[in-house]
Amino acid sequence: MQTVRFLLIGLGNLGRRFCEVLREKNDLLLHRYGLDLRLVGAADSRGAAYEPALGLNLREVVRLKESGGTIADYPGVGERGWAAPELVAEAEADLLLEASPVNLEQGAEPAMTCVRTALQRGMDVVTPNKGPLVLAYQALHELAAEQGVALRFDGTVAGGLPALNIGQRDLRGAVVHRLEAVPNLCTGYVMDMLAEGLSWQEATERARTEGVLEGNGSWDLEGWDAAAKLVILTNAVLGYPARLEDVDRTGITGLDGGELQVARERGERYRLLARAEQDEDGAYALSVAPVPLAPEHPLGRLGRKQMGVVYATDIYGTITAIIDEPSPVPSAATMLRDVLDIYVEGR
Amino acid sequence: MQTVRFLLIGLGNLGRRFCEVLREKNDLLLHRYGLDLRLVGAADSRGAAYEPALGLNLREVVRLKESGGTIADYPGVGERGWAAPELVAEAEADLLLEASPVNLEQGAEPAMTCVRTALQRGMDVVTPNKGPLVLAYQALHELAAEQGVALRFDGTVAGGLPALNIGQRDLRGAVVHRLEAVPNLCTGYVMDMLAEGLSWQEATERARTEGVLEGNGSWDLEGWDAAAKLVILTNAVLGYPARLEDVDRTGITGLDGGELQVARERGERYRLLARAEQDEDGAYALSVAPVPLAPEHPLGRLGRKQMGVVYATDIYGTITAIIDEPSPVPSAATMLRDVLDIYVEGR
């Protein structure tokens, strides 16, 4: 039996749901893999709690967050104002799960510091947070390699779809001529609404009501989210050191609903397509743009809760993977996939 | 730099093409992975050749087989009548690639003996041959574990699609409620022809002409191929010790073309669907049968060169993977995927 003491930063949609998944799966993990995952420390934006001996009670953590509270109110060991980077710097743990919201504007902080500190302290790191990977893909990988620890981020791309795993492992030895992905649910939803005849305002309001669109929406609607995911895919799968500024990015803001309706009548469905296409010299051109997809396209029939990726290769044919994700659970569960990858499969 | 000396049994469609893939990829494997794959011995149905020092020349092996010859005629070291199991028992090597045709009738021999002998002698084994896995899944895995060697068989299911890898690795921790696969090209082709109005005889003749159907065809048409693949998927992904006789199997022989044409007019496409469905007690019911698939079904729009698998899970949503395989290269390349998995990823 192996005990893995972990820290969890971020207790929003992903972090809290991960606690629920873990509660449900604890017995299975013990029996099937001999693995005891123990939450010893957690932080949200208001504070942190640390209980190295017994670990924090997952039910209590979920209860606190579901009632709109903070982990700082965890009985006995919670503390207001205790910031995540401090917790990571001080706590004894084997693994960091960094699940705070993406934030590229401020250097992806505090996630960047948390991830760096954990790696430097010899912890394995699992994160569905795109920020640190987009801004410092190579540097973080070098640091992890130096320290001999694992850095996994399957949840950064296309929710619960193992797009990165398939690309990194199952395409070994191949050349990927073309990579295409629909890695974002929000833009597909809004474009479907426009195609149904709703105005831009009606469509985005509907997306907000449905919980698909959050904040001012520009991260999703302007294609930043898809571009960030494309950058991670390109680095991880194509081994190509792309940066966010290399992506020719077109968002969907102000898209003409009439055009989308016409496309729909032709049987086509608009999706925000992220694409990396290899030229004759082996370099990749990266783009994100709304594109009408015919039903014959491998991603041409994606529903509103579906994302997908296509790898066109030289020796493994063309491989498409699609996820149907009716709830946010699969996105949270990617952390479990990564954790099991580290401790069951080995580094 | 790591040198891996390997034996290759079977030099038909898969084995010969693997040699071509390896020739093309040799430099890339050296540079990217520091891996020198050296073919030291090979056997076909007529004889064998063994060259432990320099290795056999891949170009010469391909030339011999393309001209309809035998490896027994390999200059200097080839020998007629030298059977594959003897080569595996005698040769010094690190790895066996067993790529002979599937043959369940005679206990999957000689592949079974080759695989067993290699494992017993401490070789890693990679095989796209379903026979040994279907007849002795558990025993072969126990033997490999005892010997501390790898046994990989990604190519046994759905050609070049990493269906097993996705199921075994990316669904860890999940319960798979339902597994559906279209793992066979031949039956889809014949049913498409029937749906286009061809008679049974015309359809199967066309399939023969196109090279889709070989031999008397009953292995494919009676659903044995799909059932064998389902048994391997069920053992490997669901951890459920199913055998061939557990599959409720319906082939496509004698299928009514009229029914298929009506389905086509409804927009549905018939495919031979392999399915494992969990009941309330956690047991799986296994079936193979021709089924009309609506366009909304994740496998409902598979073309004639496409195969796919669907995993409906509790925590990772529903994941679909599809391969478009315009040539037999991806099926042969699965051996490279498995080999790199062993020597790059580690056991």
Interface residues (C-beta under 8 A of the other chain):
Chain A: V21 E24 K25 L28 L29 Y33 G159 G160 L161 P162 N165 I166 R169 D170 R172 G173 A174 P295 E296 P298 R301 I315 Y316 G317 T318 I319 T320 A321 I322 I323 D324 E325 P326 S327 V329 P330 A333 L336 R337 L340 D341 V344 E345 G346
Chain B: V21 E24 K25 L28 L29 Y33 G159 G160 L161 P162 N165 I166 R169 D170 L171 R172 G173 A174 P295 E296 P298 R301 I315 Y316 G317 T318 I319 T320 A321 I322 I323 D324 E325 P326 S327 V329 P330 A333 T334 L336 R337 L340 D341 V344 E345 G346
